[in-house]
Amino acid sequence: QVQLVESGGGLVQAGGSLRLSCAASGTIFSINAMGWYRQAPGKQRELVASITTSGVTNYADSVKGRFTISRDNAPNTVYLQMNSLKPEDTAVYYCNLRAALRRYDYWGQGTQITVSS
């Protein structure tokens, strides 16, 4: 069974930086993409950034130019470098792995990011 473990969350002042990492373990035949989602209080979960196995990236408009996603394929690990953080970035961030088989999504437990003003 696939497990995703996030690390790097915490409290930071506005304008600061944090780096999240997510390590995947378990057997996976193939992976379409890995990425990060976030859910703020009172809001739905939204895509922050994703990266395919071929390196194609996608970012939410709100984080373009500030966040950078990257990955290692062996072992499967995804990173999110977050710069120029804003209070609006405060949320629980979830690591996501999309398996090629049935495009099934695996999720991490989530890590809290709090940006103070």
PLY file of the C-alpha trace (Angstrom):
ply
format ascii 1.0
element vertex 117
property float x
property float y
property float z
element edge 116
property int vertex1
property int vertex2
end_header
0.00 0.00 0.00
1.24 3.50 -0.85
2.02 5.88 1.99
2.84 9.58 1.74
4.59 11.40 4.57
4.88 15.19 4.55
7.36 17.30 6.47
8.41 20.94 6.67
5.26 22.65 7.87
5.16 25.27 10.55
4.76 28.93 11.44
6.44 31.66 9.43
6.16 35.44 9.12
4.83 37.07 5.98
7.58 37.36 3.40
9.39 34.31 4.72
10.05 30.94 3.16
9.36 27.29 3.86
10.19 24.07 2.05
7.84 21.10 2.14
8.81 17.57 1.27
6.75 14.45 0.72
8.20 10.96 0.51
6.23 8.11 -1.03
6.69 4.50 -0.02
5.12 1.29 -1.22
4.81 -0.39 -4.58
3.41 1.61 -7.49
3.32 0.36 -11.06
3.44 3.83 -12.56
2.82 7.42 -11.54
1.12 10.14 -13.52
1.98 13.03 -11.24
2.70 14.22 -7.73
1.66 17.50 -6.25
0.44 19.63 -3.41
-3.06 20.72 -2.48
-4.15 23.00 0.33
-7.30 23.64 2.29
-7.84 26.85 4.23
-10.50 27.25 6.92
-13.93 27.55 5.33
-12.63 26.82 1.83
-12.46 23.79 -0.42
-9.26 21.93 -1.13
-7.43 23.43 -4.10
-4.46 22.50 -6.24
-1.31 24.44 -5.39
1.20 22.81 -7.73
1.77 19.53 -9.52
4.50 17.90 -11.55
4.25 14.98 -13.96
6.78 12.20 -14.37
8.05 14.00 -17.48
8.60 17.21 -15.53
5.61 19.25 -16.69
4.51 21.59 -13.91
1.26 23.32 -13.10
0.68 26.09 -10.56
-2.27 27.89 -9.11
-2.34 31.50 -10.28
-2.07 32.69 -6.70
1.35 31.07 -6.19
3.00 31.55 -9.59
6.36 33.22 -9.22
6.52 32.44 -5.50
6.32 28.64 -5.22
8.41 26.03 -7.02
7.63 22.33 -7.21
10.26 19.68 -7.91
10.65 15.94 -7.55
12.96 12.97 -7.36
11.82 9.77 -9.06
13.91 7.30 -7.09
12.70 7.26 -4.42
9.49 9.10 -5.24
9.68 12.43 -3.46
8.09 15.78 -4.20
9.14 19.17 -2.82
7.49 22.54 -2.61
9.68 25.60 -2.12
7.49 28.42 -0.87
8.90 31.95 -0.97
7.37 35.35 -0.24
4.69 33.73 1.86
1.49 35.63 2.51
-1.13 35.24 5.24
-3.47 34.03 2.50
-1.22 30.97 2.11
-2.24 29.75 5.56
-3.77 26.30 5.15
-3.27 22.61 5.65
-1.12 21.36 2.79
-1.64 17.84 1.48
0.74 15.79 -0.62
-0.87 13.97 -3.54
0.27 11.09 -5.72
-1.77 10.17 -8.78
-1.19 6.59 -9.88
-1.56 5.76 -13.55
-3.80 2.80 -12.76
-7.35 4.18 -12.81
-5.78 7.58 -12.05
-6.14 6.74 -8.38
-5.17 9.43 -5.87
-3.17 8.80 -2.71
-3.01 11.47 -0.02
-0.73 12.41 2.82
-1.95 13.26 6.30
-1.49 17.00 5.75
0.83 19.55 7.32
-0.19 22.93 8.73
1.31 26.09 7.27
0.57 29.29 9.18
1.77 32.65 7.85
1.53 35.52 10.31
1.28 39.18 9.35
0 1
1 2
2 3
3 4
4 5
5 6
6 7
7 8
8 9
9 10
10 11
11 12
12 13
13 14
14 15
15 16
16 17
17 18
18 19
19 20
20 21
21 22
22 23
23 24
24 25
25 26
26 27
27 28
28 29
29 30
30 31
31 32
32 33
33 34
34 35
35 36
36 37
37 38
38 39
39 40
40 41
41 42
42 43
43 44
44 45
45 46
46 47
47 48
48 49
49 50
50 51
51 52
52 53
53 54
54 55
55 56
56 57
57 58
58 59
59 60
60 61
61 62
62 63
63 64
64 65
65 66
66 67
67 68
68 69
69 70
70 71
71 72
72 73
73 74
74 75
75 76
76 77
77 78
78 79
79 80
80 81
81 82
82 83
83 84
84 85
85 86
86 87
87 88
88 89
89 90
90 91
91 92
92 93
93 94
94 95
95 96
96 97
97 98
98 99
99 100
100 101
101 102
102 103
103 104
104 105
105 106
106 107
107 108
108 109
109 110
110 111
111 112
112 113
113 114
114 115
115 116
